[in-house]
Amino acid sequence: MKYLLWAGITFLTFGIQGSISLFDITPNFTVILASYAGIREKELKGLFFGSLIGIVEDSLSGTFLGPNLLSKGLVGYLAAFLYSKFFVWNPVLGMLTVSLLTIVDSFIVYTARSIFDTMPSGIGAAAFIIAMQALYNAPLGIFLKKKSEQ
């Protein structure tokens, strides 16, 4: 039942993410899902759920498979690692972590597509888009916390 719930939330997130645009930049809400999976389910399951989210995103995007698989899996793992190892979680650190993980995710996807496919955009435009996506995702970091803390 838990996996069906994750699948439903993932596809709902893809629908919401594709329909919202501010300054012609769509947010990257799938990073939030991968981060949440990592925080709730620990490192290994965070890696697994993040990779599943990434492969679905790669499949839906129509480009080659792999960049989002790698980046979302890494985000799921890093979120769990950061949450459990380095500090006591609070809303400000949640916002900073989500922003940092969004930047890491977008940079990995951009770099992989630039190396193995045609460059998606110039480096300046990519940096602006990555920064805006990090700003869009940052407020959602307030809500990320473990089951026992809710």
MOBEL-V576313 format. One record per residue. N is the residue number from 1. RES is the residue in three letters. SS is DSSP state (helix for helix, strand for strand, loop for the rest). PSI is psi in whole degrees, -180 to 180 (NA if undefined). D_FIRST is the distance of its C-alpha to the first C-alpha in whole Angstrom. Layout:
N:RES:SS:PSI:D_FIRST  N:RES:SS:PSI:D_FIRST
This chain:
1:MET:loop:-38:0  2:LYS:helix:-38:4  3:TYR:helix:-35:5  4:LEU:helix:-39:5  5:LEU:helix:-44:6  6:TRP:helix:-42:9  7:ALA:helix:-44:10  8:GLY:helix:-44:11  9:ILE:helix:-38:12  10:THR:helix:-47:14  11:PHE:helix:-33:16  12:LEU:helix:-40:17  13:THR:helix:-42:18  14:PHE:helix:-40:20  15:GLY:helix:-44:21  16:ILE:helix:-43:23  17:GLN:helix:-38:24  18:GLY:helix:-19:26  19:SER:helix:-12:27  20:ILE:loop:135:29  21:SER:loop:132:32  22:LEU:strand:123:35  23:PHE:loop:36:38  24:ASP:loop:26:36  25:ILE:strand:122:34  26:THR:loop:143:30  27:PRO:loop:166:28  28:ASN:loop:72:26  29:PHE:helix:-17:23  30:THR:helix:-23:21  31:VAL:helix:-38:23  32:ILE:helix:-43:21  33:LEU:helix:-45:17  34:ALA:helix:-40:19  35:SER:helix:-44:20  36:TYR:helix:-41:18  37:ALA:helix:-41:15  38:GLY:helix:-43:19  39:ILE:helix:-42:19  40:ARG:helix:-34:16  41:GLU:helix:6:15  42:LYS:helix:-178:19  43:GLU:helix:-51:21  44:LEU:helix:-47:19  45:LYS:helix:-31:16  46:GLY:helix:-41:17  47:LEU:helix:-44:20  48:PHE:helix:-52:17  49:PHE:helix:-40:15  50:GLY:helix:-40:18  51:SER:helix:-40:19  52:LEU:helix:-44:16  53:ILE:helix:-43:17  54:GLY:helix:-41:21  55:ILE:helix:-35:21  56:VAL:helix:-42:19  57:GLU:helix:-41:22  58:ASP:helix:-41:24  59:SER:helix:-39:24  60:LEU:helix:-24:24  61:SER:helix:-24:27  62:GLY:loop:1:29  63:THR:loop:-173:31  64:PHE:loop:153:30  65:LEU:loop:137:27  66:GLY:loop:-48:27  67:PRO:helix:-48:28  68:ASN:helix:-31:25  69:LEU:helix:-48:23  70:LEU:helix:-48:26  71:SER:helix:-43:26  72:LYS:helix:-36:22  73:GLY:helix:-43:22  74:LEU:helix:-39:25  75:VAL:helix:-44:24  76:GLY:helix:-42:21  77:TYR:helix:-47:23  78:LEU:helix:-37:26  79:ALA:helix:-45:24  80:ALA:helix:-41:22  81:PHE:helix:-48:26  82:LEU:helix:-40:28  83:TYR:helix:-40:26  84:SER:helix:-22:26  85:LYS:helix:-34:30  86:PHE:loop:-36:32  87:PHE:loop:167:32  88:VAL:loop:130:31  89:TRP:loop:136:28  90:ASN:loop:168:30  91:PRO:helix:-37:29  92:VAL:helix:-44:32  93:LEU:helix:-32:31  94:GLY:helix:-43:28  95:MET:helix:-44:30  96:LEU:helix:-41:32  97:THR:helix:-44:29  98:VAL:helix:-40:27  99:SER:helix:-46:31  100:LEU:helix:-44:31  101:LEU:helix:-33:28  102:THR:helix:-42:28  103:ILE:helix:-44:32  104:VAL:helix:-47:31  105:ASP:helix:-51:28  106:SER:helix:-37:31  107:PHE:helix:-41:34  108:ILE:helix:-45:32  109:VAL:helix:-45:31  110:TYR:helix:-44:34  111:THR:helix:-44:36  112:ALA:helix:-42:34  113:ARG:helix:-34:35  114:SER:helix:-37:38  115:ILE:helix:-46:39  116:PHE:helix:-5:37  117:ASP:loop:-166:38  118:THR:loop:150:40  119:MET:loop:124:40  120:PRO:loop:-37:38  121:SER:loop:176:40  122:GLY:loop:163:43  123:ILE:helix:-34:42  124:GLY:helix:-45:44  125:ALA:helix:-39:41  126:ALA:helix:-41:38  127:ALA:helix:-40:39  128:PHE:helix:-45:39  129:ILE:helix:-43:36  130:ILE:helix:-43:34  131:ALA:helix:-41:36  132:MET:helix:-40:35  133:GLN:helix:-38:31  134:ALA:helix:-39:32  135:LEU:helix:-37:33  136:TYR:helix:-40:31  137:ASN:helix:-23:28  138:ALA:helix:-47:30  139:PRO:helix:-25:29  140:LEU:helix:-15:25  141:GLY:helix:-19:26  142:ILE:helix:-33:27  143:PHE:helix:-4:23  144:LEU:loop:118:22  145:LYS:loop:165:21  146:LYS:loop:163:20  147:LYS:helix:-47:17  148:SER:helix:-20:20  149:GLU:helix:-8:23  150:GLN:loop:NA:21
